[in-house]
């Protein structure tokens, strides 16, 4: 129910903005949607798997770079040469986005095979190390803008259909969010999801029952990485720009904070967290240069008074309604 409410309210953003003749907020909430997709993806292993990853910014950024690099080569009329393979550039998002997800899937599988063998603080540190390696790889990619980033100047399209205007692409991102939420909900409620939750609660007891944690956690890491990559690809297309800043570990930290702020106990919690995060960022940054301090204070208050993040407000509302009806 809360997920439907959030998606429904987001769907009202473009018509309201157009009626008020202020399309700026369409871009703002589009950013919230794409960050929400990535944060919800992270929450699969964070909230339900108990694995704190600082690598998901890299998954977002790499997916964005795949889309951007292919568009760049199409614009220049040449091919991308990798290990003797010649890959033609393309602005067709029906090709570049799936290819980006394949690249992220392979990347998350290779890195996850190493990361998941570690536990606790070691898992956090090794994901951070991989994230920074990929960040500096993007910085060193001078043909693609290096530290200045890469603009997507090619004519992007979906199989020959031109990329919709801002409103149209907003609803594409919103549709992707719905698909991700449904998929994550199915995963969490499946046997796979129940095993993942059991491993979070007590991995030793699960092992005693014959559960091998490694394949479950690795599969969750790959799924989480691919879905974060989808958010990153849409993020890059939406802003028509990708840069090493999209891979910075601070972005990974933001995703973790967004998930916790919204509520890691719910699939839809990170979406709520993303919307609130973006709005706080917009309001506080317009008010003072010390806006991060204000956001920090807000997060502290939420964690002190709402054990399950902002999503707990929904539980309290339902409880209050039920109590009133009984009274």
N, C-alpha and C positions, 0 to 999 in steps of 0.2 A: 504493500500500500504506500509507504513513504516514497519508494522508488518511482511509482507512478505519479505521485504529486510533484516530485522534483523534476521529472522529465516533462510533465505537463506545464509547469511554470516556466521551464526553459524554452518550451515550444512557443510560449507567448512573447518571448523577448523581441524577436524581429518585428511583429506587427505593432507592438507597443512603441518600440523605438522609432519605427517609420511614422507612426501617428504623431509622435512628439518631435519628429524631424531631427532626431539625434541618433544617427546610425553608429556612433562611436561604441555604444554599449553592446552592439552585436558582436564586434570584435573582442570586447572584453569577456563576454560570456562564452564565446567560441574558444578562447584561451582556457577558460575554466573547464569547459567540457573536455578538451584534449588533455589537460593536466589531470582531470578527474579519471579519464580512461587509464592513464599511466599509474596514478595512485591506487586505483582499484586493482590493477594488475599486480602492483607491488604488495597489496594487502593479502593476496592469495598466499604468499609465503610469509608475510609479516604477521598478519592477524590470525590466520588459520594454520600457518605452518611454523610460526615461532622463529623464523629466520630473518634477521635484520640485514638487508642488503643495501649497500651504498653504490650499486652498479647500475641501477635502473636508468639513470640519466644517460649513461653510455648507450643503452639499448634504444632509448628515444633518439639520441643524437645520430647514431649510426644509421638508423632507419631514415632519418631526415636527410642525411648525407647521400645515401643510395639514391633516393629520389632526386636530390639536387644535382648530383654528379651526372646521372643519366640525362637529365634535362640540359645540363651544361654542354655535354658532348653532342646532343642533338642540335643545340644552337650553333655550335662551332662546326658542325658537319663532319665530325670525325668519330672514331670508335674508341672505346675504353679497352686498353690492352692490359690483361692481368695473366701472368704466368703463361704467356703464349696464346691465351684466348682473346679473341677480338669480340667485344660486346658493343653492339651499336647503341648510340644514345637514343633516348626516347622521352617524349613528354607525355606518353600515354600512361595515365595513372593506373589503368587496369593491368599494366605490365610492371611498372616501376614499384608500386606499393606491394604487390605480392612478392616481387623479387626482394624488396627490402625486408619483408617478414621472413623469407627464407634465409637471408644473410644473418638476420638477428637470431633465428632459430639455431643455425649452425654455431654462431658465436656464443649463445647462451648454453648450448650443449657442451662445447669445448671448455669454456670457462667454468660452467657449473660442475662438470665432472671433477674439477680440481677443488672448487670452492666448497661443495657439499661434503667433501671428506673432512672438513674442519668444523669446529663447533664454537659457539659463543663469540667471544671477542675476536677470535682468530678468523671466523667467518666474516665478521664485519670488516676487519683489516684487509683480508685478501680481496674482497669485493671492491673495497676502496682502491686498492693497488691496481686492479685491472681497470677500474674506471679512469684512474689518472693516466695509465698507459695509453688508453684510447683517446683521452683528452689531448695529450701531447702529440699523438699521431695526427689528430685533426689540426692542431696548431702548426705542425710541420708540413702539412699538405699545401704548399705554396701554389701549385697549379689551380687549386680550388679555393683560393682566397686566404689561406693560412689563418692567422689570428683575426683577420678582418671579416671572415665568413664568406659565404657564397650566396649570391642572389639567384633566385629561380626566374630567369628572364625568358625562358622558352615558353611557347604557347602550350600550357598544360591542358589535357583533355581526357575524357573517359571513352576510349575506343572511337575517337573521331567526334564525339560530342563535346563541345567546348566546356571548359570548367565553368560551372555556374557562378553567378555574381555572389556577392558576400552572403546574402540571405539564403540562396540555394545551397551554398557550401556549408553554411551553419547547420542546415537540416540534415545534410549528409553526415556531418560530425555527430549530430544528435542521434541519428539512426545507428551509427557505429557504437555510440555509447550504450544504446538499448541492447544491441547484439552482445556487447561485452558483458553487461550486467546479467543478461539471461544466461549466457555461457558460464559465467562465474557462479551464478546461483545453482545451476545444474551440477557443476563440478563440486561445490561445497556440500551439496545434499547427496551426492553419490557415495558409493563405498570408498572410492578414492579420497574424497573429501573427508569422510569420517576417519579414515586411517591417518590422514594428514593432521587432523585435529588431535587425534590420540597421540601422535608423535610429539606434537607441541606440548601436550599436557604432561606426558611422562614417557620419554623415549625408551628408558630402561625397562619399564613394565611392558611396553609394546614389543620390545625385542624378546622378552621372556615368553610372550605369547606367540612367537614365531614370525613377527613382522620384521622384514628387512627394510630399514629406514631409507637406505641410500637410493634405490630406484624411485621411490615415491617422492622424495625430496628433490631429486634431480628432474623428474618429470614436471613437478610443480614449478621449479626454477625456470625450465624452458618455456612452459606455458605462460608464466608470468612475464618473462622477457619478451616473448612474441607479442603479447597484448600491449605491453609498454611500447614496443616498437610501432604498433599501429597508432597509438597516441602520438608518438614522435613524428611519424610520417605525415599525419594529418596536421599536426602543429606546424611543420615546415611548409606544407602546401598553403595553409591558411595565412601565414605571414610572408610567404614567398621568399623565405630567407632561412638559412641555417648557418650556425657558427659554432666554434669550439665551446662557447659559453653554454650551449645546449647540452654539452657533455660534462660540464663541470660538476665536481662532487657536491657542490652546494645545491645544485638542482636535485641530486639524489636525496640530500637531506630535506629539501623542501617537500619532496614526494612523501617521505616518511612522516614528516610533521603533518602534512595534509591528511594522510590516512589516520593518524592518531587523533587529530583535531576533530575529524568527522565521526570517527568511531570504528575501530578495527574489528569489532564484534559483528558488524553488519556488512554485507556485500555492498550496500548502497552508501555506507558511511563516508567513504573517501570522496564520493561525488559531492555530498553536502560540504565536506571539508574544503574541497577545491573551490566551490562557489563562494564560501565565506572567506577563504584565504585571498582570492582575487579581489573581492570587494574591500576587505580590510587593507590590502596593499594599495588599492586605488585611493581610498579615503585618507589613510594615514600618510601616504607619500605626498598628497596634496596639502597636507596640514603642516608637516614638519619633515626635516631631513633625517630625523631620528625615528622614522616610522618603524624600523625593525624592532626598536626597543618597545614600542607600543604593542606590536604584534606579539612579542615575547611575553609581555605582561598578560595579554589576553589569553595566550596559550596556557600560561601558568594557572590562571584563574579557572580555565576550563578543566584542566587536569586535577585541580584541587576539589572542585565542586561537582564535576560530572565524570564519574569513574569510567564511563564508556564513551566519552566524547560527546559531541553535540547530538549524536543519535540518541543519547539517553533522554533528551528532552521529549522525544516521541513516546518512549516508554512511560515517562512521567505523565504525559498528556493522556495516554490510554488509561493509565491507572486512575487518574483524577476523574475521567469521564465514568469509568466503571464504578468508582466509589460513589460518585454523585448519583448514578442510576440506582445503585443499591440503597442509597439513603432515601 
